[in-house]
Amino acid sequence: MRCGSEALKRAQRAFLDDLEAEDGGDPAERVLRFDSPPRGTVEERWHVYAHGHRRRIVDLMRQEYPAVLRVLGREAFDAVAGRYLAARPPAGPGTGDSGDGLGDFLATHPLSRGLPFLADLARLERAVSEAFVAGDAEPFRWADLARLGRDAALAARLALVPGARVIRSPWPVLDIWESRFLPPEEVAVELEGRPAVVLVRRQGFRVRATRLEPDVAELAEALAAPSASGGGATLGRLASPAARTGSPASGPFVEALRELLSLDVVTRVDERMETR
C-alpha cells in the first residue's frame, strides 16, 4: 500500500477513530482489522498505543498550561485533561494542538464554580503557546508613522503582528500566570475586583504578556478584529473625528496609538501586500 493512497488514509482514520473511541473500541473488530504482531497480541499492543497516546498529550498539556497545573495540582489536572480529551478527541494524528480548547472546556466545568478565573487563565496560557510559534512581521513604530504625511498616515492599513492576542478577564489572570513558578509561600494574589486586559505577543524568542490600559486595549482589539483576514484597519477608520482633523499629535487616541506602537505589536499590512 503506497503512502498517500486512499486505502492508507482510511486505515489511518480507522486507527485514530478506534484510538479515541469513548467506549474503548471493539477488541474483536481490532483483531480482524490489524495483523497480529510478532510477539504478544493485537490487544496488548493496542493497550500500549491507547494509553501512551493519551499520556503524551496530557504531558504536553502540562507543559502548555503550567499555571492551570499549579492551581489544580497534578492529580486534578490529569483528571481534567483526561475528561477533556474524552469530550474533545484530537482531530488528527498530531498532538501539538490537542489542548487548544481547554479554556472553553473549563468554562463549563464544575471546577470553575470554585475557581472562576480558571478558564481565562487557560485562554491566556493558550495565547502564550500560539504566540511562541507565530510567524514574524516587521513592527510599525511611531517613527514610521511620523515619516508619513497626514493623509498617508490615516490611509495606512495596520494590524497586530501574527500571534498577538488581547485577553480580557474579570480576574487578575496575569498576576496568577506570573506567579506560576513562585514558591507557594510567596504566592498571594487578591482576586476580587481586579479585572485584567492582557496583551500577549512574541518578541524574538520570548513571549511577553503585558497589562493594557483601557484606551490602548480598545485600539489593540480594533486592530486584531480584521487581522485574521489579512486586510488590517486604517487609522482613518479607527480614529475619532478630533484625531482625524486636529493638528496637534495629542489626545487619548493618539496617546493610545503611541503606547501601542511602542510595544512593537503593530505591523503595516498594506506595505507587506505591495511587496508580495
C-alpha positions as CSV (number, residue, x, y, z in Angstrom):
1,M,0.0,0.0,0.0
2,R,1.7,3.2,-1.2
3,C,1.9,6.2,1.1
4,G,-0.8,8.7,0.4
5,S,-3.3,6.2,-1.1
6,E,-6.9,6.4,-0.2
7,A,-6.7,2.9,1.4
8,L,-3.9,4.1,3.7
9,K,-5.9,7.2,4.6
10,R,-8.9,5.1,5.5
11,A,-6.7,2.8,7.6
12,Q,-5.2,5.8,9.5
13,R,-8.6,7.3,10.1
14,A,-10.0,4.0,11.4
15,F,-6.9,3.7,13.7
16,L,-7.5,7.1,15.1
17,D,-11.2,6.7,15.5
18,D,-10.7,3.5,17.4
19,L,-7.9,5.0,19.5
20,E,-10.1,7.9,20.5
21,A,-13.4,6.0,20.9
22,E,-15.1,6.9,24.2
23,D,-16.1,3.2,24.8
24,G,-12.6,1.9,24.3
25,G,-13.4,0.4,20.9
26,D,-14.2,-3.2,20.0
27,P,-11.3,-5.7,20.6
28,A,-12.9,-8.2,18.3
29,E,-13.0,-5.7,15.4
30,R,-9.5,-4.8,16.1
31,V,-8.2,-8.4,15.7
32,L,-9.9,-8.5,12.2
33,R,-8.6,-5.2,11.1
34,F,-4.9,-5.4,12.2
35,D,-2.3,-8.1,11.6
36,S,-1.0,-10.0,14.7
37,P,2.4,-8.7,15.9
38,P,5.5,-10.9,16.0
39,R,5.1,-11.1,19.8
40,G,2.1,-10.7,22.0
41,T,-1.4,-10.0,20.8
42,V,-3.2,-7.2,19.0
43,E,-4.9,-6.1,22.2
44,E,-1.7,-6.0,24.2
45,R,-0.1,-3.8,21.5
46,W,-3.2,-1.7,21.3
47,H,-3.1,-1.0,25.1
48,V,0.4,0.4,24.7
49,Y,-0.8,2.8,21.9
50,A,-4.0,3.8,23.6
51,H,-2.5,4.7,26.9
52,G,0.7,6.0,25.6
53,H,-1.1,8.3,23.1
54,R,-3.2,9.9,25.8
55,R,-0.3,10.1,28.2
56,R,1.8,12.0,25.7
57,I,-1.0,14.5,25.1
58,V,-1.5,15.0,28.9
59,D,2.3,15.5,29.3
60,L,2.2,18.2,26.6
61,M,-0.8,19.9,28.2
62,R,1.1,20.1,31.5
63,Q,3.8,22.0,29.7
64,E,1.4,24.3,27.9
65,Y,-0.7,25.1,31.0
66,P,1.8,25.4,33.9
67,A,-0.3,28.0,35.8
68,V,-3.5,25.9,35.5
69,L,-1.4,22.9,36.6
70,R,-0.1,24.9,39.6
71,V,-3.6,25.9,40.6
72,L,-5.2,22.4,40.3
73,G,-2.3,20.2,41.2
74,R,-1.1,17.3,39.1
75,E,-3.7,14.7,40.0
76,A,-6.7,17.0,39.4
77,F,-5.1,18.5,36.3
78,D,-4.6,15.0,34.8
79,A,-8.2,14.1,35.6
80,V,-9.5,17.3,33.9
81,A,-7.2,16.7,30.9
82,G,-8.5,13.1,30.6
83,R,-12.1,14.3,30.6
84,Y,-11.3,17.0,28.1
85,L,-9.7,14.5,25.7
86,A,-12.6,12.2,26.1
87,A,-15.0,15.0,25.2
88,R,-12.8,16.5,22.5
89,P,-10.6,13.9,20.9
90,P,-7.8,15.1,18.7
91,A,-8.8,15.7,15.2
92,G,-5.7,14.3,13.7
93,P,-2.5,12.2,14.4
94,G,-0.6,15.2,15.7
95,T,-0.6,16.1,19.4
96,G,0.5,19.8,19.3
97,D,-2.9,21.4,19.2
98,S,-4.8,18.8,21.2
99,G,-5.3,21.1,24.2
100,D,-6.2,24.2,22.3
101,G,-9.8,24.2,23.6
102,L,-9.1,23.7,27.3
103,G,-10.2,27.2,28.2
104,D,-13.7,26.8,26.7
105,F,-13.9,23.3,28.3
106,L,-13.1,24.7,31.7
107,A,-15.7,27.5,31.3
108,T,-18.4,24.9,31.8
109,H,-16.6,22.5,34.1
110,P,-17.7,22.3,37.7
111,L,-14.2,23.3,38.9
112,S,-14.9,26.8,37.6
113,R,-17.6,27.4,40.1
114,G,-15.0,27.4,42.9
115,L,-12.2,28.7,40.6
116,P,-13.9,31.2,38.3
117,F,-10.7,32.5,36.8
118,L,-9.6,29.1,35.6
119,A,-11.0,29.3,32.0
120,D,-9.5,32.7,31.4
121,L,-6.2,31.6,32.8
122,A,-6.2,28.7,30.4
123,R,-7.0,31.0,27.5
124,L,-4.1,33.2,28.5
125,E,-1.7,30.2,28.5
126,R,-3.0,29.0,25.2
127,A,-2.4,32.5,23.7
128,V,1.2,32.3,25.0
129,S,1.7,29.0,23.2
130,E,0.2,30.3,20.0
131,A,2.4,33.5,20.1
132,F,5.5,31.4,20.6
133,V,5.1,29.7,17.2
134,A,3.6,32.6,15.3
135,G,5.3,34.0,12.2
136,D,7.4,37.1,12.1
137,A,6.3,40.6,10.9
138,E,8.1,43.9,10.8
139,P,6.8,46.1,13.6
140,F,5.4,49.5,12.6
141,R,6.7,52.1,15.0
142,W,5.9,55.7,15.9
143,A,8.9,56.9,13.9
144,D,7.5,55.2,10.8
145,L,4.1,56.9,11.3
146,A,5.8,60.3,11.8
147,R,7.5,60.0,8.5
148,L,4.1,59.7,6.7
149,G,2.0,62.7,5.8
150,R,-1.4,63.1,7.5
151,D,-3.3,61.6,4.5
152,A,-0.9,58.7,4.2
153,A,-0.9,58.0,7.9
154,L,-4.7,57.9,8.0
155,A,-4.8,55.6,5.0
156,A,-2.1,53.2,6.3
157,R,-3.6,49.7,7.0
158,L,-2.4,48.3,10.2
159,A,-2.9,45.1,12.2
160,L,-1.5,43.3,15.1
161,V,1.6,41.1,14.4
162,P,0.9,37.4,14.0
163,G,0.1,35.6,17.2
164,A,-0.7,38.7,19.2
165,R,-3.8,38.4,21.3
166,V,-5.8,40.5,23.8
167,I,-7.2,38.6,26.7
168,R,-9.9,40.2,28.8
169,S,-10.9,38.8,32.2
170,P,-12.7,40.0,35.3
171,W,-9.9,38.3,37.2
172,P,-6.2,39.1,37.7
173,V,-5.1,36.3,35.4
174,L,-1.8,38.0,34.5
175,D,-0.8,38.1,38.2
176,I,-1.8,34.4,38.6
177,W,0.2,33.5,35.5
178,E,3.3,35.4,36.6
179,S,3.3,33.6,39.9
180,R,3.1,30.1,38.4
181,F,6.7,29.2,39.3
182,L,7.0,31.0,42.6
183,P,7.3,29.0,45.9
184,P,3.8,28.5,47.4
185,E,4.6,30.7,50.4
186,E,5.3,33.7,48.1
187,V,2.0,33.5,46.1
188,A,-0.6,36.0,47.3
189,V,-3.0,37.2,44.6
190,E,-6.0,39.2,45.6
191,L,-8.8,38.0,43.2
192,E,-11.8,40.2,43.8
193,G,-12.3,43.5,41.9
194,R,-9.1,43.2,39.9
195,P,-10.0,42.7,36.2
196,A,-7.2,42.4,33.7
197,V,-6.7,43.2,30.0
198,V,-3.6,41.4,28.8
199,L,-1.7,41.7,25.5
200,V,0.2,38.6,24.6
201,R,2.9,38.7,21.8
202,R,6.3,37.3,20.9
203,Q,9.4,39.4,20.8
204,G,12.3,37.5,19.4
205,F,12.4,34.1,21.1
206,R,10.4,35.3,24.1
207,V,6.7,35.7,24.7
208,R,5.6,38.7,26.7
209,A,2.4,39.3,28.4
210,T,1.6,43.0,29.2
211,R,-1.2,44.7,31.1
212,L,-3.0,47.3,28.9
213,E,-4.8,50.5,29.9
214,P,-8.4,50.7,28.6
215,D,-7.8,53.1,25.6
216,V,-4.8,51.0,24.5
217,A,-6.7,47.8,24.9
218,E,-9.6,49.0,22.8
219,L,-7.3,50.1,20.0
220,A,-5.4,46.7,20.1
221,E,-8.7,44.8,19.9
222,A,-9.8,47.0,16.9
223,L,-6.6,46.2,15.1
224,A,-7.0,42.5,16.0
225,A,-10.5,42.1,14.6
226,P,-9.7,42.4,10.9
227,S,-6.2,40.9,11.1
228,A,-7.4,37.4,10.6
229,S,-8.4,38.2,7.0
230,G,-5.1,40.0,6.4
231,G,-6.8,43.3,5.5
232,G,-6.0,45.3,8.5
233,A,-7.7,48.5,9.5
234,T,-6.9,52.1,8.6
235,L,-6.2,54.8,11.2
236,G,-8.7,57.0,9.5
237,R,-11.4,54.5,10.3
238,L,-10.3,53.9,13.9
239,A,-9.5,57.5,14.9
240,S,-12.1,59.8,16.4
241,P,-13.2,62.8,14.3
242,A,-11.0,65.0,16.5
243,A,-8.0,62.8,15.9
244,R,-8.6,62.8,12.1
245,T,-8.9,66.6,11.8
246,G,-7.0,68.1,14.6
247,S,-3.4,69.3,14.1
248,P,-1.6,68.5,17.3
249,A,-0.4,65.0,17.9
250,S,-2.2,64.7,21.2
251,G,-5.4,63.4,22.7
252,P,-6.5,60.0,24.0
253,F,-6.5,58.2,20.7
254,V,-3.0,59.5,19.7
255,E,-1.6,58.7,23.1
256,A,-3.1,55.2,23.0
257,L,-1.6,54.7,19.5
258,R,1.8,55.9,20.6
259,E,1.7,53.5,23.5
260,L,0.6,50.5,21.4
261,L,3.3,51.2,18.7
262,S,5.9,51.3,21.5
263,L,5.1,47.6,22.2
264,D,6.2,46.5,18.7
265,V,2.9,44.7,18.3
266,V,1.6,46.6,15.2
267,T,2.5,45.9,11.6
268,R,1.7,47.6,8.4
269,V,-0.4,45.3,6.3
270,D,-0.7,47.3,3.0
271,E,3.1,47.6,2.7
272,R,3.5,43.8,3.1
273,M,0.9,43.2,0.5
274,E,2.5,45.5,-2.0
275,T,5.9,43.7,-1.7
276,R,4.5,40.3,-2.4
